[in-house]
Amino acid sequence: MDDQTRLELEAAAFRRLQKHLMEDRPDVQNIDLMNLAGFCRNCLSRWYQEAANARGIEMTKEEGREVFYGMPYNDWKAQSQTEASPEKQAAFEKAFKENVGE
């Protein structure tokens, strides 16, 4: 497989993952993704931002989130995010430190 085809297939897979998380399963909470998989929608938006920055394209965290979410992040949170239990929040703190480390 040539590099351009591989790049296009990887981009298509990313767009499908984004669609799945944003349209097919918006009910799956970021905290549940982080606790189970070690990443969430915010991680994907951050990786997008980091890739843009690495290519010399200035993009803030909020701009990266808006690209990924298709709307301002606070709008998505108000529309889709629910309150997490104390147990989920504690698990998130651990998962975040292990996977993001920030």
C-alpha positions as CSV (number, residue, x, y, z in Angstrom):
1,M,0.0,0.0,0.0
2,D,1.4,3.4,-0.9
3,D,1.7,6.1,1.8
4,Q,-1.1,8.4,0.4
5,T,-3.6,5.5,0.4
6,R,-2.6,4.6,4.0
7,L,-2.9,8.2,5.0
8,E,-6.4,8.4,3.5
9,L,-7.5,5.2,5.1
10,E,-6.2,6.4,8.5
11,A,-8.1,9.7,8.1
12,A,-11.3,7.8,7.1
13,A,-11.0,5.6,10.2
14,F,-10.5,8.7,12.4
15,R,-13.6,10.4,10.8
16,R,-15.6,7.2,11.4
17,L,-14.5,7.1,15.1
18,Q,-15.5,10.7,15.5
19,K,-18.9,10.1,13.9
20,H,-19.5,7.1,16.1
21,L,-18.7,9.0,19.3
22,M,-20.5,12.2,18.3
23,E,-23.5,11.0,16.4
24,D,-24.0,7.2,17.0
25,R,-23.1,7.1,20.7
26,P,-23.2,10.6,22.3
27,D,-24.7,8.9,25.3
28,V,-21.4,7.4,26.2
29,Q,-19.8,9.8,28.6
30,N,-16.2,11.0,28.4
31,I,-15.6,9.8,31.9
32,D,-16.7,6.3,31.1
33,L,-14.4,6.3,28.0
34,M,-11.4,7.5,30.0
35,N,-12.1,5.1,32.9
36,L,-12.4,2.1,30.5
37,A,-10.1,2.9,27.6
38,G,-7.7,5.5,28.9
39,F,-8.8,8.1,26.4
40,C,-11.9,10.2,25.5
41,R,-13.2,12.7,23.1
42,N,-11.1,15.4,24.8
43,C,-8.0,13.3,24.2
44,L,-8.9,13.0,20.5
45,S,-9.4,16.7,20.2
46,R,-6.1,17.3,22.0
47,W,-4.3,14.9,19.7
48,Y,-5.8,16.8,16.7
49,Q,-4.6,20.1,18.2
50,E,-1.1,18.7,18.9
51,A,-0.8,17.4,15.3
52,A,-1.8,20.8,14.0
53,N,0.7,22.5,16.2
54,A,3.4,20.1,15.1
55,R,2.8,21.1,11.5
56,G,3.1,24.8,12.4
57,I,-0.7,25.4,12.5
58,E,-1.5,27.5,15.6
59,M,-4.5,25.9,17.4
60,T,-5.7,26.3,21.0
61,K,-7.2,23.6,23.1
62,E,-10.6,25.1,22.7
63,E,-10.2,25.4,18.9
64,G,-9.2,21.8,18.7
65,R,-12.2,20.8,20.8
66,E,-14.5,22.8,18.6
67,V,-13.2,21.1,15.5
68,F,-13.7,17.7,17.0
69,Y,-17.0,18.3,18.7
70,G,-18.4,20.3,15.8
71,M,-19.5,23.0,18.3
72,P,-18.1,24.9,21.3
73,Y,-17.2,22.4,24.0
74,N,-19.4,24.0,26.6
75,D,-22.4,23.6,24.3
76,W,-21.7,19.9,23.9
77,K,-21.2,19.5,27.6
78,A,-24.6,21.2,28.3
79,Q,-26.3,19.1,25.7
80,S,-24.7,15.7,26.3
81,Q,-22.7,15.4,29.6
82,T,-24.3,14.1,32.7
83,E,-23.1,14.4,36.3
84,A,-20.6,11.6,37.3
85,S,-20.8,9.7,40.5
86,P,-18.1,10.1,43.1
87,E,-16.9,6.6,42.3
88,K,-16.5,7.5,38.6
89,Q,-14.8,10.7,39.4
90,A,-12.3,8.9,41.6
91,A,-11.6,6.3,38.9
92,F,-11.2,9.2,36.4
93,E,-8.6,10.8,38.5
94,K,-6.6,7.6,38.5
95,A,-7.1,6.9,34.8
96,F,-6.2,10.5,33.9
97,K,-2.9,10.4,35.8
98,E,-2.0,7.0,34.2
99,N,-3.0,8.0,30.7
100,V,-2.6,11.7,30.3
101,G,-0.3,12.6,33.2
102,E,-1.1,16.3,33.2
